[in-house]
Amino acid sequence: MPLLQFDTTLSLTGDEKTALADRVTELYTDEMATTAGHVAVTIRDRESADLHLGRAVDGPLLFLDAEIRQGRPFERKRAFALEAMAYLGETFDVPDENMKVVFTEHAGENMMGVDRVGGEWDGE
């Protein structure tokens, strides 16, 4: 039951936000071996003064905080992060230096919706 939260200085249209959400959901389900029905995505537009990164170069900034269930191997998380950043860099011209992905892991029972409570991840 992941929550993928984007903060960015990009000025995205509604269609671009939908495309971004659709693509990162697809990348997440592929790399993390899960289904799309429970993946939540937020995209927050920020002013340039709202986001800072010491190594940043000229261009937009984009940060992803991926709140995920604990248990996924490092290799899956790294593969998703790299695929997401490659997509974002190519599609929205975000320099590599201006992107960051942070994973925050939670016990399955701490991730819930009205109709379900997450369980422990039982993949590889």
C-alpha positions in Angstrom: 0.0 0.0 0.0 2.7 2.5 -1.1 2.3 6.3 -1.1 4.6 7.9 -3.6 4.9 11.6 -2.8 6.5 14.0 -5.3 7.5 17.5 -4.6 8.8 19.5 -7.6 9.5 22.9 -9.0 8.2 21.7 -12.3 5.0 23.4 -13.6 3.0 20.4 -14.7 -0.4 20.4 -16.4 -3.1 18.1 -15.1 -2.5 15.7 -18.1 1.3 15.7 -17.3 0.5 14.9 -13.6 -1.8 12.0 -14.7 0.9 10.7 -17.1 3.5 10.9 -14.3 1.3 9.1 -11.8 0.4 6.4 -14.4 4.0 5.8 -15.4 5.5 5.7 -11.9 2.7 3.4 -10.8 3.6 1.1 -13.7 7.3 1.3 -12.7 6.5 0.6 -9.1 4.4 -2.5 -9.8 7.0 -3.9 -12.2 10.0 -3.3 -10.0 8.4 -4.1 -6.6 6.3 -7.1 -7.8 2.9 -5.9 -6.8 -0.4 -4.7 -8.3 -1.5 -1.1 -9.1 -4.8 -1.0 -7.2 -3.3 0.2 -4.0 -0.5 2.5 -5.2 -1.2 6.1 -4.2 0.6 9.0 -5.8 0.7 12.7 -4.8 2.3 15.5 -6.9 2.9 18.8 -5.2 4.0 21.9 -7.2 6.4 24.0 -5.2 8.0 27.4 -5.7 11.7 27.4 -6.3 12.3 28.8 -2.8 10.4 25.8 -1.3 12.9 23.2 -2.3 16.7 23.1 -1.9 19.4 20.6 -2.7 23.1 21.3 -2.1 24.3 19.6 -5.3 21.6 21.1 -7.5 22.4 22.6 -10.9 20.2 24.9 -13.0 16.9 23.3 -13.7 13.8 22.0 -11.9 14.1 20.0 -8.7 12.1 16.8 -8.0 12.1 14.8 -4.9 10.2 11.5 -4.3 9.4 10.2 -0.8 8.3 6.6 -1.3 6.4 5.4 1.8 6.5 1.7 1.4 5.9 -1.6 3.3 9.1 -3.0 4.8 10.7 -6.1 3.4 11.6 -5.3 -0.1 15.2 -6.1 -1.0 17.6 -3.2 -1.7 17.9 -4.3 -5.3 14.2 -3.8 -5.9 14.2 -0.4 -4.3 17.3 0.7 -6.2 15.8 -0.5 -9.5 12.6 1.4 -9.0 14.5 4.6 -7.9 16.7 4.4 -11.0 13.8 3.7 -13.4 11.7 6.5 -11.9 14.6 9.0 -12.1 15.4 8.0 -15.7 11.8 8.5 -16.7 11.5 11.9 -14.9 14.8 13.1 -16.3 14.0 12.2 -19.9 10.4 13.2 -19.9 10.6 16.5 -17.9 14.2 17.4 -18.4 15.1 17.2 -14.8 18.9 17.1 -14.3 20.2 14.0 -12.5 21.8 16.2 -9.8 18.3 17.7 -9.1 16.5 14.5 -8.2 16.4 12.5 -4.9 14.4 9.4 -3.9 14.0 8.5 -0.2 12.3 5.3 1.0 10.5 5.2 4.3 9.5 1.7 5.3 6.6 0.8 7.5 5.2 -2.5 9.0 2.4 -3.7 6.8 -0.2 -3.2 9.5 0.7 0.5 9.6 -0.5 0.9 6.0 -4.3 0.8 5.5 -7.4 1.8 3.6 -11.0 1.6 4.6 -11.3 -1.9 3.2 -8.0 -3.4 4.1 -4.9 -3.4 6.3 -1.6 -4.2 4.7 0.1 -7.4 5.6 3.8 -8.3 5.6 5.5 -8.5 2.2 6.0 -12.1 1.3 8.0 -11.8 -1.9 11.7 -12.6 -2.4 
